[in-house]
Amino acid sequence: MDYLLLSKWCSRIVAWASIQRYILIFHHGWMSTQKKKILLHYIPITTIIIYGIILYMTIDLFLSCDRSYYSTILYCGFSSCAYNSTAYSIFELITGGITNIKIIAICSMILIIRLIKQKHRLNQQLNWRKHRKMAIQLLSIILLFYIFYLPTTGDPLFVGEMIVKIIDKSIGKTQKMGNQPMKTIMEPPTFGVCQINNRGMAAEMRQKDDNQKKATNTPLLDVEDRRKLNKVVHCENFGKCQDKSNDVSDIKKKYGL
């Protein structure tokens, strides 16, 4: 629920702030009385907050699921249970992502364009030094939301996959463990992607892995024994090797197979 509230509240509040900024600059009379302030400032923000709490509490209750976290993949493999529903995912995509980003971009660009037109209409020279700070702030907000929200709100799938690969390479390293295939081992990230520094969480994950191994009765072979078994398989496939039956018998005895 924290994930849903923080990720979606942020975009909705910034979208409304973009609208309200335009009102304060060009229609400041709309905020001249206390009633107008309550109607155009406090009620919208309160509505956004209450709407988010009610919606996400309801979604979290009805779309709950068991999550598994893995320290070796991006974001620990986290995915909100709410997105197991296709209907809700589409609804949230439109109302929580695309619409808010479009509002932020349109309101910010309209603000700059109207400022330029107003200066031109009054035959005043536009002093960019005076308005540079505002323009930089508006463009920075637009770029920030487009960079971090657009990969999941309407761009082609390959764009999101490319971004994930770039992040994965930037915080991971490729190692070869014994004769296993190449795999990515995540380094402890420095910006909070998945920090398993909490000893309690790490112990809980280890206990969960141990329980899964016991449930499946699958012993974990060490690297040397796995190498021996691979040699036996190679010999059986090509028939050009010495008898390895003793090695197989020893391994079976060692692991109780």
Buried (B, 14 or more C-beta within 10 A) or exposed (E): BEEBBEBBBBBBBBBBBBBBBBBEEBEEEBBEEEEEEEEBBEEBBEEBBEBBEEBBEEBBEEBEEEEEBBBEBBEBEBEBBBBEBEEBEEEBBEBBBBBBBEBBBBBBEEBBEEBEEEBEEEEEEEEEEEBEEBBEEBBEBBEEBBEBBBBBBBBEEEEBEEBEEEBBEEBBEEEEEEEEEEEBEBEEBEEEBBEBEEEEBEEEBEEEEEEEEEEEEEEEBEEEBBEBBEBBEEBEEEEEEEEBEEBBEEBEEEEEE
